[in-house]
Amino acid sequence: MVALDGNAGTTYDVSSVELVPDERGRLPGRGAWLHPCADCLDLADRRRAFPRALRLTSPVDVSRVRDWISQHVRDL
């Protein structure tokens, strides 16, 4: 699961929207499910699935999620 980095319920500055890994599913605010695989992250990013799931109008930065996947999960 990934979540928005920042305060839930606020208007997000386009430059500050970043996804973060939420291993326990406990972070406040909106979240989206993601299979912990680099291929799935790439596909979701290409399809712009995160802005749609999180109800955003701008792209999001997935670098922290990509780093987490590369450090913690082997690709299936």
Backbone bond lengths (Angstrom), bond angles and torsions (degrees), N, CA, C in turn:
res aa  C-N    CA-C-N  psi(-1)  N-CA   C-N-CA  omega(-1)  CA-C   N-CA-C  phi
1 M - - - 1.441 - - 1.520 108.40 -
2 V 1.309 115.62 144.40 1.455 121.42 175.48 1.514 108.67 -122.92
3 A 1.316 116.14 156.21 1.449 121.16 -179.16 1.516 109.09 -139.30
4 L 1.319 115.67 161.26 1.450 120.37 176.09 1.516 109.72 -73.42
5 D 1.315 116.57 139.96 1.455 121.32 174.72 1.516 107.18 -89.10
6 G 1.294 117.17 118.78 1.458 121.09 -178.73 1.511 110.04 138.69
7 N 1.316 116.14 -174.51 1.460 121.28 -177.84 1.515 110.45 -83.64
8 A 1.310 116.25 131.26 1.461 120.85 178.52 1.513 109.79 -69.56
9 G 1.315 115.72 143.79 1.454 119.97 175.94 1.504 114.75 83.31
10 T 1.315 119.28 4.89 1.450 120.67 178.89 1.512 109.61 -106.04
11 T 1.317 116.18 165.10 1.447 120.51 174.80 1.515 107.73 -79.61
12 Y 1.318 116.37 126.77 1.453 120.72 -175.29 1.517 110.96 -88.31
13 D 1.320 115.38 134.70 1.457 121.84 170.47 1.518 106.45 -72.73
14 V 1.333 117.50 130.96 1.455 122.07 -175.69 1.522 111.58 -53.84
15 S 1.320 118.13 -37.70 1.457 120.88 -176.59 1.528 112.93 -76.35
16 S 1.337 118.75 -11.82 1.461 119.88 -175.20 1.525 114.05 -109.33
17 V 1.330 118.37 4.21 1.461 120.22 -179.21 1.519 109.11 -79.27
18 E 1.316 115.30 117.57 1.463 121.92 -177.56 1.519 108.85 -139.82
19 L 1.317 116.09 136.58 1.458 120.49 175.24 1.515 109.56 -86.37
20 V 1.315 115.90 144.19 1.457 121.41 177.03 1.519 108.78 -129.29
21 P 1.330 117.69 148.59 1.462 119.62 175.82 1.530 110.43 -66.64
22 D 1.305 116.20 138.99 1.459 121.98 177.90 1.523 107.26 -127.81
23 E 1.320 115.58 80.55 1.466 121.68 -173.87 1.521 113.10 -59.19
24 R 1.315 117.06 -38.02 1.461 120.30 -176.04 1.525 112.60 -94.03
25 G 1.330 117.86 -8.05 1.458 120.43 -179.69 1.511 112.92 68.71
26 R 1.325 116.93 32.61 1.464 121.51 -174.47 1.535 114.41 -115.16
27 L 1.332 118.10 -3.74 1.461 118.87 -179.10 1.524 110.12 -69.07
28 P 1.330 117.59 145.30 1.465 120.12 -179.77 1.528 111.37 -72.12
29 G 1.316 115.12 158.21 1.454 120.21 176.34 1.512 112.54 92.43
30 R 1.290 115.08 -168.05 1.470 121.89 -178.24 1.509 111.50 -73.09
31 G 1.312 114.86 150.63 1.450 121.08 176.34 1.517 110.19 -143.79
32 A 1.307 116.49 169.81 1.456 121.94 178.32 1.522 108.19 -143.98
33 W 1.326 116.50 143.10 1.454 120.96 178.73 1.518 109.84 -82.41
34 L 1.317 115.36 141.92 1.455 121.63 179.02 1.518 108.32 -144.70
35 H 1.320 116.74 130.98 1.456 121.01 173.57 1.525 106.91 -66.29
36 P 1.328 119.80 129.94 1.472 121.70 -174.18 1.528 112.77 -74.77
37 C 1.304 115.75 69.22 1.455 122.74 -177.31 1.531 107.70 -143.18
38 A 1.322 117.47 135.98 1.461 120.97 -178.28 1.522 111.76 -59.87
39 D 1.331 117.85 -35.55 1.464 120.71 179.18 1.523 111.18 -64.68
40 C 1.323 116.76 -40.54 1.465 120.76 178.90 1.528 111.04 -67.48
41 L 1.320 116.71 -38.93 1.458 120.47 177.09 1.525 110.43 -63.40
42 D 1.329 117.36 -44.33 1.468 120.94 178.66 1.525 111.13 -60.96
43 L 1.321 116.90 -44.17 1.454 121.10 -179.46 1.531 111.01 -64.35
44 A 1.326 116.93 -45.07 1.467 120.80 178.88 1.528 110.88 -62.81
45 D 1.312 116.81 -39.16 1.463 121.16 178.99 1.532 110.29 -66.67
46 R 1.333 117.19 -45.11 1.472 120.91 179.23 1.522 111.98 -62.24
47 R 1.318 116.41 -37.79 1.469 120.78 -179.00 1.524 113.24 -83.63
48 R 1.309 116.59 0.04 1.472 122.59 -178.36 1.526 111.65 57.09
49 A 1.325 114.94 40.20 1.461 120.51 -177.31 1.527 112.38 -71.58
50 F 1.326 117.44 -33.73 1.470 119.21 -176.71 1.522 112.67 -68.06
51 P 1.325 119.76 -48.57 1.467 117.48 177.24 1.533 112.52 -58.87
52 R 1.326 117.06 -37.04 1.465 120.56 179.25 1.530 110.76 -67.73
53 A 1.329 117.23 -46.28 1.468 120.76 -178.81 1.523 111.69 -66.84
54 L 1.318 116.32 -33.64 1.469 120.73 -176.89 1.518 112.74 -95.02
55 R 1.346 115.73 4.50 1.470 122.51 177.87 1.522 112.26 58.67
56 L 1.324 114.67 50.25 1.452 121.34 177.32 1.524 109.09 -113.09
57 T 1.320 116.39 155.72 1.461 119.84 178.29 1.519 112.63 -101.79
58 S 1.318 117.39 -3.65 1.461 120.51 -177.92 1.524 110.06 -125.21
59 P 1.328 117.49 162.46 1.469 120.15 177.52 1.532 111.38 -64.97
60 V 1.317 116.01 161.91 1.461 121.16 178.12 1.520 109.25 -120.65
61 D 1.323 115.39 157.29 1.461 122.11 178.05 1.527 108.09 -88.99
62 V 1.324 117.43 120.35 1.464 121.82 -178.30 1.519 112.35 -105.28
63 S 1.321 118.15 12.75 1.468 121.58 -173.93 1.531 112.92 -61.99
64 R 1.332 118.50 -39.03 1.471 119.57 179.74 1.524 111.45 -67.34
65 V 1.320 117.11 -36.71 1.464 120.77 177.45 1.526 109.53 -68.64
66 R 1.320 117.26 -42.26 1.466 121.62 178.23 1.533 110.45 -60.82
67 D 1.331 116.76 -43.33 1.472 120.82 177.78 1.522 111.15 -62.77
68 W 1.334 117.18 -42.75 1.460 121.06 -179.76 1.528 110.29 -62.47
69 I 1.329 116.59 -45.09 1.465 120.17 -179.92 1.524 110.51 -62.03
70 S 1.319 117.26 -43.34 1.467 119.30 -178.22 1.532 112.01 -67.19
71 Q 1.330 118.52 -27.72 1.457 121.73 -179.08 1.529 113.70 -88.79
72 H 1.327 118.14 -28.90 1.462 120.52 -170.63 1.513 116.27 -113.72
73 V 1.301 117.85 -18.47 1.455 119.43 -170.84 1.515 109.98 -130.26
74 R 1.313 115.61 135.33 1.469 120.07 172.70 1.526 107.48 -85.93
75 D 1.313 116.39 140.23 1.466 120.01 176.83 1.512 109.98 -65.03
76 L 1.303 115.30 139.44 1.471 121.28 -178.59 1.504 110.22 -88.59
